[in-house]
Structure formats: structure tokens, C-alpha cells
Amino acid sequence: MDVRLSDWVAAREKCGLFGVYAPERTVAKLTFYGLFALQHRGQESAGIAVATSDTVTAIRRMGLVTQGFNEEDIQVLKGKAAIGHTRYSTTGSSVLKNAQPFVFDSDPKRPFAIAHNGNLVNTPELSDELKAAGVELKSTSDTWVFGKLLELELRHHDMVTALQRLLPRVKGAYCFVILTTEAVYAVRDPYGIRPLSLGVLESSSLDGAERYVCASESCAFGLVGATFLREVPPGHIVRLSEEGTEDFRIPAEGESKFCMFELFYFLRPDSEVMGQTAYSVRVRMGRQLARESPADADLVIPIPDSGTPAAIGFAQESGLPLEHGLIKNRYVYRTFIEPEQELREKGVRLKFSPMPEVIGGKRIVVIDDSIVRGSTSNQLVRMLRDAGAREVHLRISSPPIRHPCFYGFDFGTYEELIAAGADLAEIEREVGADSLRYLSLEGIVKATGHAREEFCLACFTGNYPIPIPGQLSLSKFMLERTADNGQGAPVATGEEEAG
Ligand code: SF4
């Protein structure tokens, strides 16, 4: 099988990971609940792998964790350690064969399972390595390619050494959880773009040995009876085993560049990163937004749920009352992660209902965390006007998203971004608001309490911390960039795919 650039780019995904080493516990059940708490990170498929002292097995199912797994599965999945994965993907790859964890057992003495969150940007080169080693390419998934390369390294090395040899050749944003018959490994790339945390199980065993868990977000710990310990440091491999936890370095260059999008949108508000909860940062973003772009209005209305903390901050700072003018149907998936545009658009009306008694005749300032494609904002503004709002002022608690994400978020082309190549007045017209203002780049960084250098801000600035292969940005994404070295607005060439 030849891997085309377009194949593996289409498989970019953003997911939730969980891992646990606890021989005395029902590890599959802990993993089930860990994934349940991480459901917001992916709703298309879920999987759990368990390890005994000589086997690694997995069950993978489409849909929500609670749809895919039942008590019988948990009974079948017996072991001393487990990992789990929730997934969402782009169009075309919502199929069971792409559900993780993947199990690699061609060497029956050293089976392992892998679950991945992120996107590897040099998969074609890694695939070439496999081909050169005589391995038939049976999948275009970056996780599969990584797993096969790991298998090759494991022929001659232990897991930590194998990872230390392989990871410097792997480029991109990644967190892996890897399960073997002896341990769970939590791996975070040198830039630390995606989150990964460690927790300790309370009263973990009868003999008092401490047992550990890892998860994409610390919000998974409370439900499984664990407490947050620390983040996996960027560029580290942490081994969870009978010996407790051990840290190893990935011998590769990189400096911490945490994804700003995680912070203002994707993390569950109660998850802790960089020493604070996402909730507290979002409230400060809302305060900063109110200082930068006040609105002459009667009420502050959040777009629930992701806009709510920023709306609280905006209301606190502006002194305007906060009211719930939009009610969310909690049983509809996030529109942002539906695979197709058509479904996204239908999703907005399925998801929100306006409250005429709250907003009727009022000038409202509506707070949302971001505008990606713009279709949601446009429909919401219309819905609020139809419900009687006199004026709708839109305030966004992040800067305009002008560039695609190549590191695992689901906006991989300039064409789908409303702010790519558009000025504020054009976007304002397109979403139909009386006024539209974004939080500034300086403002969002200030609200985090951290330095700008600690973040990936590429979707705002076009400065990608991990170099993107030229062929990828120019061929796959059909773009000619303006002559200012990637900082300016892109121009589509109209060519469909150059693979
Ligand atoms: S480009 Fe944007 S969404 Fe992608 S990793 Fe960077 S900050 Fe996050």
C-alpha cells in the first residue's frame, strides 16, 4: 500500500487517553469511568485494552463509551493494567478499524497496545522507514505506522530504550499511552502541545502500594478515586508499574508550547493545567475581553457551555447582569466535532433553544469562546434576533483563527476558516452581529498568567512551533501564501489535492 499525504492528513484526530496500573483493581472498570469523564474529547469511538502478565487484548466500539461498553465487556477485560481511548476524527475515518487502542502482537512474547492523541506531521517519512525495513504498509494511520516502528525497535531493546530511539525521529504533537504485560507508559512530546497528567489512586491496594493513573485531563481522576499529582512534563516518558512511577527523557529538542485552544475551549473546565483550572483561566479571559471590548448592552448571555466561564468574567468586569438566554440540549454532541459541515449546521438548531422571555427587547452581549467556521455563530445570531433580541453584540474570548491546525485539531484547511484572509468588518457581516470583537493575542496570553513563549498560538499567528513539511502546507492544503513568510492571508489555488 502506498501512503499518500492526503491519506494520513485526513486521519488527524483529537482524542482522550487514560491509563492505569493497579493489579488489585478492576482496571477495565476504572478505564471505562476514566473514558466516561473524557467523553468530551471524542465521541465517535471508544476502546479499552487490558494486560495480564502475558497477554494484551482490546475491545473497541463505535459511539459513546456508555453505548459501546457493558458489564460483560468489563468482565471479559481482566488484567492488571489497562489503557483506554476516546476518539473523534474528520470525515471519512469514522470507522471501527480506526478506533483505538491498536494492539501489536506480531511478537507474541512482547505484545503491546497503543492509544494516541495528536497528529504526527512526518508520517510519510516514517512510512518510508517501514517500507525500507520490508514491512508491508497495511494502514495509513500515523498511530499504526508508529506502532510498527516501535515493534521493530523492540526486537532489540526494552520499551524505554525503544521509545528513546524512535521518538527523536517522530515529529508532531503527540501523547501516547502504551500498555505492555509489565507496565503502562505515558509519553508526551517535547513541545507538550497536548495535555497529559498523572494521578494516584486513593487507598490503592490492600498492602498499601501506591497505584497510578494517567489521563489526557485531570478531570478523569475524581471519578476513579484518584487525585491529581502532576502533569507529565513535555519530552518525558513516565512508566507506571509495580515500582510506582519512573520518569525518562526523550532525547529530542523542543520547548514547552501548550495548545492555547485546549485552554480556552477543549479542556473540561475543571481540568488542571499549568497550575490552574481551565475554568479560572477562562473567567480571566472574559474579564480581559470586557476591558478590551466593552459593549453598550443590557445583558450578558453565554453560549453554553464552553462560553459560560468567559461570560461570567465578562459580567463581573462589566457589571452587566448575566442571564441564560440560550438553553442547551445536553444530549446532542458538540457541533464542533461533528464530521461533516452539513451535520454541523443542522446541529446548531438541535443543540440550542433561545429564551424569548429573557432576551426579548434587550440589547444583549453574547459571549463565545471562539469562531472557527462561522456557521454556528451566524445561526445563533439569527436565532436570537428571531427570539426578540433588539441588538446582538458578539464578543469572542480568543483571537481570530486565521490558520489551520496541523497538530490534531479538526480545522486543517484555510478554506474552512471564516477569519482566514477576512477582516473584522467582513466577519461581522457574515455572522450578522451588530458588533463583533475578539480578545487580542496579548489579552489571551495575559489572562493565562504565563509567558507567550509557553504556548502554541499557530492558528492565530501562522508561526508553527514544529515545522510543517512544505509539501503538506503547499500541496495538500492547496495554498499560495502571501510573500510575508506565512504571516499573511492565504489564497486558495483551487486545485483539489496534490497528494
Ligand atoms: S495550531 Fe492552534 S489548535 Fe493547533 S495546537 Fe496550535 S494552538 Fe492548538
Residues whose N, C-alpha, C, O or C-beta is under 5 A from the ligand:
A	BS01	SF4	C259 M260 F261 P404 C405 F406 Y407 F409 C456 L457 A458 C459
